Amino acid sequence: MNCQPFSPWVDMMEDIDAMFTDLLGEMDLLTQSLGYETDPSEMASSSSQIENNFSIGFTDLKESLNELEDHDLDALMADLGSDLTETEETLNAAKTGHVHTQLHKSGYCTPQQNVQAPIPSSQMSSSSSSLPPEPSKPLLAGEAEAQAKADKIKLALEKLKEAKVKKLVVKVMMSDGSSKTLMVDERQTVRDVLDNLFEKTHCDCSMDWSLCETNPELQTERGFEDHEYLVEPLSAWTRDSENQILFLLRPNKYLLFKDPQIFYLWKKHKQFMNELKESHKELLLKENFEGPSVIVPDLEGPLYLREDGKKSWKRRYFLLRASGIYYVPKGKTKTSRDLACFIQFDKVNIYTTTDYKQKYKAPTDFCFILKHPQIQKESQYIRFLCCDDEHTLSLWVNSIRVAKYGATLYHNYKTAVRRALTPTSTLHVTSLPVSSTPTHSTGHIATVRTNGHPDQDYLSEPPPDFIPPPPPGWGSRV
């Protein structure tokens, strides 16, 4: 006979246990929604994420600070307003080999002050229990220097989190595979960082040197513009980002100003453009950039568009205007009143791509995308365009930069020319130059207009994230 005494009680206890488990689960969800950290491992992860906000290209902030050269670390500490007098005194004394060191509670390295007098051997046994601890062994000069740097780093970790000006320790990759570690704060432009790299690498100050960001997941690259505040776009990178910053020569960076005829006379015969005199190039720059408003290249032609959510690419006819890229709807003409907006430039950047022929089955490898800088992974809000050849890609990418940045881009070019004529030894670049307060604006300095076209207010604007349907039967004719 199977006897199951107290089975109602067992069932009741199981029900109570299940209810209690559900209650704990709801409390856990509530705790998470309120943002409380209940798990020590989660707290450690959160702390790591905070530290990662101060470094780019490193696993943690401590590692990045350790990579800084001594004078850069000293400059950082001075900029943070930290009092390192005791540490510096200890370091200087340690180099002479005359002092002992110990770690202070505040993180400073201070000299050993109390030296215990010798104790007679007859008193050793009776007084050993009451003796103070033996003084620490003196550190060698090299050990003292390492300890002093460790103390600086510890103090820097604390002070960085309290600093009013945001700072990042950045790893910049060189073309030979080596790297340089820089401290960059939000007051520094890309131009400031380039000058700093010229000083560190002792390379020439060519106007073709660029700071570029690469995104392995999207397979994209973008050259930062010299007027940008570098910390701002880097702050958009995700915590687990594999993005890198590269210091590279990019001959196309200011090609539009070296050979403006390629962009403003692109309809002319190639031989005519090749034979254009330098004086005529200067007149083109003056006409298009030094007047009351900047004139955007009058660019138009067929491009391939990857439709949202689809793998296919459709060929459409696009036109460049000061405010964005426009297309010709079905049954319409190329007049301004008939054009419909494909995308506007005020909140997006342009990126070139790598191997999209394989990744997205693009018709060619000459693609570019337009996206908001905060988008770091695949998204429906990215716009994909593909060109027939490298020359067409260069035309669109550089002309879009003029449309987006206007006179600012021309100012960057003239500054780069002056830098190229300045010997590196006379730059006297510090690791933390202080520029004026950043405006964080990518708008135009001067009014931008398109050559031969009326105001853009006449052009119809699309609804948010609108992608136009492809015109049926659209051909490849320009």
N, C-alpha and C positions, 0 to 999 in steps of 0.2 A: 504494500500500500504506500503510494507516494503521498507523503504528508508535507504540506506547504503552509506551516503556521505563519501568521502575520502577513500573508500576501497582500492584503489591502494596504498595510503600512508600508510594505516594500514599494508598491506601486506609487503610493503617495510621495515617498521620499524621492523616487525617480523623477516624478513630475516636478517636485520642488527643485531638484538638482538641475533639471532642464531649464526651468524658469530662471534659476539663478545664473546659469550659463548664458542664457539670452540677455539677461540684465547686464551682465559683465560686458558682453559684446556691444550692447547699446552704449554703455558708459565709455567703452574704449573709442567708439566712433565719435561720441560727443567730445571726448577729450581731444581727439585728433582735430576735429573741426574747430575747436577753440584754440588750437595751436600749442597746446601744452606738450612738453617733452617728458614722457614717463619712463622711457627706456634709456639707460645710460649710453648704450651703443648709438641710439638715435641722437642723443645730445652730442656725442663725439662727432657724428656725421655732420650735424648742424654747424658745429664749431669749425670743422674742416671746410665746409662750404663758405663760411664767413671769411676764413683765411684765403680761400681760393679767389675771392673777389679782389684781392690785392696783388695777384700774380697771374701772368699769362705765359704758358709754355712750361710750367713746373707743376709737380704733384702737390706741393704745399708752399706756403709763404716762407717758412723757415729755410727750405732748400733754395728758394730764389734769392733771399737775402744773403745766403752764404756764397752765392755765385757772384755777387757784386764785388767789384774791385774795392780795395780798402778806401781809396779816396772818394769813391762814389758812396760808400756806406757812411763815411764821415760827413759828406755833404748832405746826405739824407738826415742824419742825426741832427746836424746843425739846423737844417730847415725845419725839423720838427720841434726845435726849441728845447731839446733835451740837455740836461746837465750831466755831462760825462767827465767832469773834471777829475773825480776820484779814479775812474777807470783809466784815463789817460796818464795820470800820475803813476799809477801802478804799472802800466805798460812801460813807461819810460824808465822807471826804477828797475823793473825786471830785466830790461835789456842790459843794465850794468851789473846784474847778478848780485845785488846787495839786499834784496828784500824778499820776504815771504808773502804769499797771497792767500786769501780765503774769500769765499763767496758770501756776500752780504745779503740779507733778506730782500732788499730792494732790487737785487740784481746787479749791484755794483761789485767790483773786485777791489777790496781794500787791503792796505798793508796789515801784516800781523803786528799787533802792538804789545801783547803780553808774552814775555819770555820767562819760563819757569826756571827758578834758581835750582842748582844741584841739591839733591837731598842725600844726607849721609846714609850709608848702607844700613846702619843700625836702626834707622827709623823707617826703612822701606816697608817691613812687614806690618808694622803697626799703623802706618799712615797711608798705605796703598789704597785703601778703600775710600779715603777722603781726598785723594789727589785729583786735581783737575786733569782733563784729557791732555795727552801729549800734543804739542804744537804740530801743525801740518808741515810736511817736508817742503823745503823751498822748491818752487817751480823753476825749471830751466827757462831760458829766454824764449825759446820757441813755444814751449807749453804756455807761458804767460801770455804771449801774443795770441795764441789760439783761444785761451780762456777769455781774454779781453774782447776778442771779436765775438765770441759766443755771448758775452754779457751785453755787448752792443745790440746784437740781434734780438736778444730777449727783450731788451728795452724798446727796440724798434717795433717789435710785434705789438707791444702794449700801446705805444704812442700812435702807430698807424691807425688803430681803430678809433682813436680819439681825434685824429687830425681833421681840421675843417676843410682842407683841400684834399680831394680824392687823389690817391697815388697808386700806381701799378708798377710792379717789378716785371719787366718784359724781356723775354728771350727773342732776339732777332737772329734769324738764320742767314748766313752768308752763302754766296754762290758756290764756295768750295766745300760746303758741308759743316763748317765750323759755326760758332754762334757768339754773339755778344749780348751781355746782360745789361740792361739799362733801367734806371728809375725814371718813370715818366709821370708827371702830374697833369691834372686836368687843365692847367693853364698853358701847356705846351702844344704848339701846333706841329704838324708833320714836318714843316720846314725846320723848326727847332730841333727835332729829333734827327733829321738828316744831317744838320750841322754838327750835332753831337757825334754821329757816326763817322763823319769826315775826320773829326779830331781823333777818334779812337782807332780808326783803321788806317789813317794816313793815306787814304786814296785821294784821287783828284776830286774836284768839286763839280764834275760834269753835271749839266742840267738833266741828263738822262737817268741819273740815279733815282730810284723810286723805292718807297715802302709799299709792299703789296700784301694783301691778305689772301690766303687760300683756304678753301672749304672742301676737304676731301669727300665729305658725304654728298654735297651738291656738285662736286668737281668743277668749282668755279674759282676765278681769280679776279681781284679788283685792285687797281693801284689807288692808294689813298691820295687825295688831292692835298697839295702843300698847305692850304689854308685850314684844313680840318684839324680839330682838336682830337688827338689820337685816342685819348682815354674814352671818348664818347662811343665810337664804333666798337672798341674792344669790350666795353661793358655789356654789349648785346650778346657776346658769345656765351654759350651755355657752359655749365660747370664741367661737363664731360667732353667738351669740344676738343677735336683734334686739329682745329684750325692753326695755322702758323703765320708768322709775320716774316716776310722775306725782304732782304736788302739787295736789289738787283738793278742792273742796267736795262732800261726800257727805252729804246730809241724812238718809239712811237709816242712817248709821253707828251712831248710838245711838237710833234710833227706838224700839227695844224698851223703853228706859228712859224716853223722853219720853211714850210712849203705850202703857204695858204692857197696857192692856185689849185692844188689837188682837190680842195674842198669847195672853193668858191667858183672855180671854173671847170668843174668836173664834167660838164657837157662838151667842153672843147676837145679838140684832137690831142692825143697824148704827146705828139711831137711839139705842138705849140706850147704846152705846159713845161716840157723839158727845156725849152729854149728861152723861157721867161727870165728876164734879167732881175738881179737882186733889187734894183731900184723899183721895179714894178711890183715885186713882192711886198716891199715896204709900203707902197701906195695901197695895196690891198689891205694890209693890216690897219693902216690909218683910216681907210674908208669904212671898214667893218667893225673896228674896235675903239676908235678914238673920236667918234662922232657923238651926238647927243644920246644915241642908243646903240646897243650891240646888235649886229645883224647876224642871224643864224644862217648857216649854209642852206640853200634852197634845194634840199635833197628829197628825192622821191624815187620809187621803183618797186618792183615785185620782191617780196620776201616770203619765206615759208613760216607759217604759224602753227605751233602745236596747240591744238584745241584742248580746252580744259576737260580733264577726265578721259581724254582719248589718246590713243597711240599714234594716230595719223597726223600728217602734216599737210596743210592746205596752202596753196600759193595765192597770195592776195597782193593788192597794190596799195602801198603805204606812202605817206607824205610826212615829212618832218616839219613841225612848227615850233615856235618858241615855247609853248606851254606843254607840248606832248607830241605823240604820234597819232596821226589820223588816217582814216581809210576811206575809200570811195564805196558807198553803198550801191546795191544793185539798182541799175537804171538811173544813176546820178552821174554828175560830171565832177571834174576836179576843182570847181569853184569853191571858194571858202564857205559859202552858205550851204553847200551840199555835203561837205565833209562831216563825218562822224568821228568822235574821239575814241581811240583805242586805249590809250593810257596817258596819264599826265605825269610830269616829272617831279612834282614838288615833294612827294613822300617816298620816292623809290631811287635806288642806285642802279647803275648798269654794271654787269659782270660778264666777262668773257668765260668761255667754258672749255672743258677738255674731254675729248672722245665722246661727244654726245651722239655720234653716228652709231656707236655700239650701245651706249647707255639708254638712249631714247629713240633709236632708229631714225635719227635725223637724216635728211637728204645729203647733207655735207657735214664736215667737221667745223664749219665756220659759223658757230652759233653764239648768241648772247642772250642773257636773261635780264629782266627788270623785276626787282623785288624790293620790299621794305627791308632795311638793314636788320631789323629784329628777327626776321625769318631766317632761321639757321638750318632748317630741315625741309624735306619735301613738303610742298604746300600747294593748295589749289589757287593761292593768290600770287603765284609766280607766273610771269608771262615769258614764254619761250619764242624766240625768233631765230631764223636760220638764213644765212646769206649764200649766194652762189659761189663766192670766192673770197680770198683773204683781203683783196683790195676793197670790195664792197663792205666787208665787215669793218675795216678800218674807217671807211667813210662814215658809217652809221655810228660807231662807238664814239669817235672823236667829235662828230657833229652834235650828238646828244649831250656830250659834256659841255659844249658851248651853250646849248639851249638851257641846260640846267644851271650852270654857274656864271654865265655871262662874263662881265668885265673882271670878275674875281679870278677867272682862269688866266686872263691876259696879264693881270697883275702878278700872279704866281710865276708866269713865264719870264717876265722882266726881272723879277727878283732872282730867279734861278740863273739868268744870264749874268747878273752882277756877281752872284756867288761863284760862278764858274771862273770869273776873272780875278777872284780873291784867293791868294795862297792860303792853304789850310792853316799854316802856322800863325796867321794874323786873325783868325776867327775868334780865338779866346773863348771858346764855348764852355760853359759850366755845365755840370750834370743836371742842374735844375734851374734853367733860365726862367725868369718870371715875366710872362707876357701880360697883356691887359686881361681883364676879366672876360672869360669866354662868353660869346653870345649864343653858341650852339645853334646857329642858323646857317642853313645852306641856301638861302635865298639869293637873289641877284643884288649886286651893288648898283648896277645901272639898269635902265629899262632894256629889255631884250625884244627885238622884233625880227620877223623873218623877211628876207630880202624880197621886195616886190609884192608883199602880201599885206592886207589890212589887219587891223587890231584883232586879237584872238577872241574878243568878246562875242564876235559874230559866229564863232564856231560852236556847234552844239556840244554839250558836255554829256558824258555817259552817266548812267546810274552807277553806284558803287560796285566795283568788281565786274563790270560788264565786259563780256567778250562778244564781238560782233559775229553773226553767222557768216560763213563763207559765201560769196556770190556764186550762184550756180554757173557752171561752165566757164569759170574764170580761166583765162589763158595765161601764157607767159609773156605776152607782148607788153612793152613799156608804154 
